């Protein structure tokens, strides 16, 4: 009971293969951006740590100079090298006269760098002495002399080196994980895009195929009628053949337009509280002449509690049931039987349309709702868009499918919805088919 196939041979579906190049470009760009931000963060942290350590060093030197300012040259020369605690580096002292002559130094102090006396810097300065960087500060005394104090910057440099080494050691693993994650995400993100692209190609190819058949027939009939002298009955026969193709052409175009509007995500119709039995009965009445002309018995049965209400747009449910009945009557035996059953329980409402036709092979069921897909074994007419429209309606109204074999030996199509007991219906979600 799937949508029928035409007489022309269809091409096999396009095999989808997700290209690697877009994902690689995304992963590379993401890794480069993360690497840039990581480098900026590392530089920022190193700058902050360096400034903090330098500030602490200046603070220690200032505290020691405040204490040493009251010392005489003799006391300064005999004063031991000071440490605030065991972890702090030593502080060295020099007393320099107003003339720039070193008059006293603390024990074990290295030679004072006279280059510090040049210039007009008033704050702490850094100088390279004895293969190392030292931070120098001074305080002036009343007689014009100065007391200088210095502390090694080896410890701050060591801390900064450790931070730099740690950042460099972590960076390969971080960037590798970013690249792999971005690549995986890029592949996953490109999958629906590639799927949509392939489906669009298939849709375009199948649409052109389906439209070409009736258009070719119409063109051929009109061409022959215009180029060949015929009797009135001959022209009437040609017009009848053209008229026979126009309903098929119109049906294909209408279905394609419906799916195109659905794919473009227009404002969806407002869901209402709908009695499924009422809609099913209306559809059954509409198909009365069709089943009568084919010798098919159409029955409708309601099981379970009263008021099988669902939240949906009534016109969408009408189209869904119309598609199922159209397929069922198309493939039922002649004479045959088509049954509509509405089941309601405490939480769900189910609609079943069954027939006594050839049924749906298991191999065809996974692609049953694909656009332009038709079951080859069953034959018949149609473009293969009916069940695609039905599936769009079912998924948008929160329904779920069950496809199987009916008790009559044919196909059974069941749709189940959550039962609605409130007086307000939710708005239908936006959903691509």
C-alpha positions in Angstrom: 0.0 0.0 0.0 2.8 2.4 -0.7 2.7 5.1 -3.3 2.6 3.5 -6.7 5.3 3.4 -9.4 5.1 4.5 -12.9 6.1 2.6 -16.0 9.5 4.2 -16.4 12.6 2.9 -14.7 13.9 5.1 -11.8 17.5 5.7 -11.1 18.9 4.4 -7.8 19.2 6.9 -5.0 22.3 9.0 -4.8 24.7 7.5 -2.3 25.6 10.1 0.3 29.3 10.5 1.2 30.2 13.4 3.6 33.2 15.3 2.1 36.2 15.7 4.5 37.5 19.0 3.1 34.8 21.3 4.8 35.3 19.5 8.1 39.1 19.9 7.8 38.7 23.6 7.0 36.5 24.1 10.0 38.8 22.1 12.3 41.9 24.0 11.1 40.2 27.4 11.5 38.9 26.5 15.0 42.3 25.3 16.0 44.0 28.5 14.8 41.5 30.6 16.7 42.0 28.6 19.9 45.8 28.7 19.4 45.7 32.5 19.1 43.5 32.9 22.2 45.6 30.4 24.1 48.7 32.4 23.2 47.1 35.6 24.3 46.0 34.1 27.6 49.4 32.7 28.3 51.1 36.0 27.5 48.5 37.7 29.8 49.1 35.3 32.6 52.9 35.6 32.3 52.7 39.4 32.3 50.4 39.4 35.4 52.6 36.9 37.3 55.8 38.8 36.3 54.4 42.1 37.4 53.1 40.6 40.6 56.5 39.0 41.5 58.3 42.2 40.6 55.9 44.2 42.8 56.6 41.9 45.7 60.3 42.2 45.2 60.0 46.0 45.2 58.0 45.8 48.4 60.6 43.7 50.1 63.4 46.1 49.0 61.5 49.1 50.2 60.9 47.5 53.6 64.6 46.7 54.0 65.6 50.2 52.9 63.3 51.8 55.4 65.0 49.9 58.2 68.5 50.5 56.8 68.1 54.2 56.5 68.9 54.8 60.1 72.1 52.8 60.0 75.6 54.3 60.0 78.2 53.1 57.5 79.9 51.0 60.2 76.6 49.4 61.1 75.8 48.8 57.4 79.1 47.1 56.8 78.7 44.8 59.8 75.0 44.0 59.1 74.4 40.4 57.9 72.6 39.9 54.6 68.9 39.9 55.4 66.0 37.6 54.5 62.5 38.1 55.6 62.0 34.4 55.7 63.9 31.3 54.5 62.2 31.2 51.1 63.1 34.8 50.2 66.3 35.6 48.3 69.0 37.7 50.2 69.0 41.5 50.1 72.4 43.2 49.7 73.2 46.8 50.7 75.6 49.6 49.6 76.0 53.1 50.9 77.1 55.6 48.2 78.3 59.1 49.0 77.0 62.2 47.4 80.1 62.1 45.2 79.2 58.6 43.9 81.8 56.7 46.0 80.8 53.5 47.6 81.7 53.9 51.3 80.1 50.8 52.9 78.7 47.5 51.8 76.9 44.6 53.5 78.9 41.4 53.9 79.2 39.2 50.8 77.8 41.9 48.5 79.1 42.0 45.0 80.6 45.0 43.4 78.1 47.9 43.0 77.2 48.6 39.4 78.2 52.3 39.0 76.0 52.5 35.8 73.0 52.8 38.2 74.4 56.2 39.3 73.9 57.6 35.8 70.5 58.8 34.8 67.7 60.3 36.7 65.5 57.3 37.5 63.9 57.6 40.9 62.2 54.2 41.2 63.5 50.7 41.4 65.6 49.5 38.4 66.7 46.2 37.0 70.4 45.7 36.2 72.4 42.7 35.0 75.2 41.9 37.5 77.4 38.8 37.8 75.5 36.7 35.2 72.2 37.5 36.8 69.4 40.1 36.9 69.0 42.1 40.2 66.4 44.5 41.3 67.8 47.7 42.8 66.2 50.4 44.9 67.6 53.3 47.0 66.7 55.7 49.7 68.4 59.1 50.3 69.9 60.2 53.6 70.1 63.7 55.0 73.8 64.1 54.2 73.1 63.5 50.5 74.3 60.0 50.4 72.2 57.0 49.4 71.7 53.5 50.6 71.1 51.0 47.8 69.5 47.6 48.2 69.3 44.8 45.7 67.6 41.4 45.4 68.1 38.7 42.8 65.4 38.2 40.2 66.3 34.5 39.7 63.3 33.3 41.5 60.7 35.3 39.5 62.5 34.3 36.3 62.3 30.7 37.4 58.6 30.9 38.1 58.0 32.5 34.8 60.0 29.8 33.0 58.0 27.1 34.7 54.8 28.7 33.6 56.1 29.0 30.1 57.3 25.4 30.0 53.9 24.2 31.3 52.0 26.2 28.8 54.2 24.9 25.9 53.8 21.3 27.2 50.1 21.5 27.4 49.6 23.2 24.1 50.0 20.2 21.7 47.5 18.1 23.6 45.1 21.0 23.8 45.3 22.0 20.2 45.1 18.3 19.1 41.9 17.8 21.1 40.5 21.0 19.7 41.3 19.9 16.2 39.8 16.5 16.7 36.7 17.8 18.4 36.2 20.5 15.8 36.6 17.9 13.0 34.1 15.6 14.6 31.6 18.4 15.1 32.2 19.7 11.6 31.5 16.2 10.2 28.4 15.9 12.3 27.2 19.4 11.4 27.9 18.8 7.7 25.9 15.6 7.7 22.4 17.2 7.7 23.7 19.8 5.2 24.9 17.0 2.9 21.8 15.0 3.5 19.7 18.0 2.5 21.9 18.6 -0.6 21.5 15.0 -1.7 17.8 15.0 -1.1 17.5 18.2 -3.0 19.4 16.6 -5.9 17.2 13.5 -5.7 14.1 15.6 -5.5 15.0 17.7 -8.5 15.9 14.6 -10.6 12.8 12.7 -9.6 10.5 15.7 -10.0 11.8 16.3 -13.5 11.4 12.6 -14.3 7.8 12.6 -13.0 6.8 15.8 -14.8 8.5 14.7 -18.0 6.2 11.7 -18.5 2.8 13.5 -18.6 4.3 16.5 -20.4 5.8 14.2 -23.1 2.4 12.5 -23.6 0.6 15.8 -23.8 3.2 17.3 -26.2 3.1 14.2 -28.4 -0.7 14.1 -28.6 -1.0 17.8 -29.3 1.8 17.7 -31.9 0.2 14.8 -33.8 -3.2 16.4 -33.6 -1.8 19.6 -35.2 0.1 17.9 -37.9 -2.3 15.1 -38.9 -5.7 15.6 -40.4 -8.2 13.7 -38.3 -11.9 13.3 -38.0 -13.9 14.9 -35.2 -13.8 11.6 -33.2 -10.0 11.4 -33.8 -9.5 14.9 -32.3 -11.8 13.9 -29.4 -9.7 10.8 -28.7 -6.5 12.9 -28.6 -8.1 15.5 -26.3 -9.3 12.6 -24.0 -5.8 11.3 -23.8 -4.5 14.8 -23.0 -7.2 15.2 -20.4 -6.2 11.9 -18.8 -2.7 13.2 -18.2 -3.6 16.6 -16.8 -5.0 15.2 -13.5 -1.8 13.3 -12.9 0.2 16.4 -13.7 -1.9 18.6 -11.5 -1.6 16.1 -8.6 2.2 16.0 -8.9 2.5 19.8 -8.9 0.1 20.2 -5.9 2.0 17.6 -3.9 5.4 19.2 -4.8 4.1 22.7 -3.8 2.8 21.4 -0.5 6.1 19.8 0.4 8.0 22.9 -0.8 5.8 25.1 1.5 6.4 22.7 4.4 10.2 22.7 3.8 10.3 26.5 3.8 8.9 26.6 7.3 6.0 29.0 6.9 3.7 29.7 9.8 2.1 26.4 10.6 -1.6 26.1 11.1 -2.8 26.4 14.7 -3.5 23.0 16.3 -7.0 22.3 17.5 -8.7 19.7 19.6 -9.9 17.3 16.9 -12.2 14.3 17.2 -10.3 11.7 15.1 -13.5 9.7 14.5 -15.2 12.6 13.0 -12.4 13.4 10.5 -12.1 9.7 9.6 -15.8 9.4 8.9 -15.7 12.5 6.7 -12.8 11.0 4.7 -14.6 7.7 4.4 -17.8 9.4 3.1 -15.7 11.3 0.5 -14.2 8.0 -0.7 -17.6 6.4 -1.0 -17.9 6.8 -4.8 -14.3 5.6 -5.3 -14.7 2.4 -3.4 -18.1 1.8 -4.9 -16.7 2.0 -8.4 -14.0 -0.5 -7.6 -16.2 -3.0 -5.8 -14.4 -2.3 -2.4 -16.1 -2.5 0.9 -15.0 0.3 3.2 -15.7 -0.1 6.9 -15.0 2.2 9.9 -14.8 1.0 13.5 -14.2 2.8 16.8 -12.8 1.0 19.8 -12.2 2.2 23.4 -13.4 5.3 25.2 -15.4 8.1 23.7 -13.9 11.4 22.5 -10.6 10.2 20.8 -9.2 13.7 20.7 -5.8 14.7 19.3 -4.1 18.1 18.9 -3.6 18.8 15.2 -4.8 21.0 12.4 -8.0 19.4 11.0 -7.0 20.0 7.4 -3.7 18.2 8.0 -5.4 15.2 9.5 -7.9 15.1 6.6 -5.0 15.1 4.1 -3.2 12.3 6.1 -6.3 10.1 6.2 -7.0 10.9 2.5 -3.5 9.7 1.5 -3.9 6.4 3.5 -7.3 5.7 2.1 -6.1 6.6 -1.5 -3.2 4.1 -1.2 -5.4 1.4 0.5 -8.2 1.6 -2.2 -5.5 1.7 -4.9 -4.0 -1.7 -3.8 -7.0 -3.5 -2.3 -8.5 -6.4 -4.2 -11.4 -5.9 -6.5 -13.8 -6.8 -5.0 -11.9 -6.2 -1.7 -12.0 -4.7 1.7 -10.5 -1.6 3.3 -10.9 -1.0 7.1 -10.5 2.1 9.2 -10.1 1.6 12.9 -9.9 4.3 15.6 -8.6 3.1 19.0 -8.5 5.2 22.1 -7.0 4.5 25.4 -6.2 6.5 28.5 -3.1 8.0 27.0 -3.1 7.5 23.2 -5.3 7.6 20.1 -4.5 5.4 17.2 -5.7 5.4 13.6 -5.3 2.3 11.5 -6.0 1.9 7.8 -5.8 -1.7 6.5 -6.5 -3.4 3.2 -6.4 -6.9 1.7 -3.9 -6.1 -1.1 -0.4 -7.4 -1.7 1.0 -5.7 1.4 4.4 -3.9 1.8 7.6 -6.0 1.5 9.9 -5.8 4.5 12.8 -4.6 2.3 10.7 -1.6 1.2 9.6 -0.3 4.6 12.7 1.6 5.6 12.3 3.9 2.5 8.5 3.9 2.5 8.2 7.6 3.3 11.0 8.8 1.0 9.9 11.3 -1.6 9.3 9.8 -5.0 9.9 6.3 -3.6 7.4 3.7 -4.9 7.2 -0.1 -4.2 8.3 -1.7 -7.4 6.6 -5.0 -6.8 3.1 -3.6 -6.4 2.8 -1.5 -9.6 0.2 1.2 -10.0 0.2 4.9 -10.6 1.4 7.9 -8.6 4.5 10.0 -8.1 5.5 8.7 -4.6 4.7 11.9 -2.8 1.6 10.9 -0.9 3.3 9.1 2.0 6.0 11.7 2.2 3.3 14.3 2.9 1.6 11.9 5.3 4.9 11.4 7.2 5.4 15.2 7.4 1.9 15.6 9.0 2.5 12.7 11.4 5.9 13.9 12.7 4.7 17.5 13.0 1.6 16.5 15.0 3.8 14.3 17.4 2.5 11.1 16.0 4.4 7.9 15.3 4.1 5.2 12.6 3.6 1.5 12.8 3.7 -0.4 9.5 2.9 -4.1 9.3 0.6 -6.7 7.8 -3.2 -6.5 8.3 -5.4 -9.4 9.4 -6.7 -9.5 5.9 -3.3 -10.2 4.5 -2.6 -6.8 3.1 -0.9 -3.7 4.4 -1.6 -2.1 7.8 -0.7 1.6 8.4 -1.2 2.8 12.0 -0.5 6.3 13.4 -0.6 6.9 17.2 -0.9 10.3 18.9 -0.9 11.4 22.5 -4.5 11.7 23.6 -5.5 15.3 24.5 -7.9 15.9 27.4 -7.4 19.7 27.9 -9.3 22.5 26.3 -6.3 24.2 24.7 -4.2 22.7 22.0 -0.4 23.3 21.7 1.0 25.1 18.7 2.5 22.8 16.1 6.3 22.8 16.1 8.4 23.8 13.1 9.8 20.6 11.6 11.6 19.8 8.3 10.3 16.7 6.6 
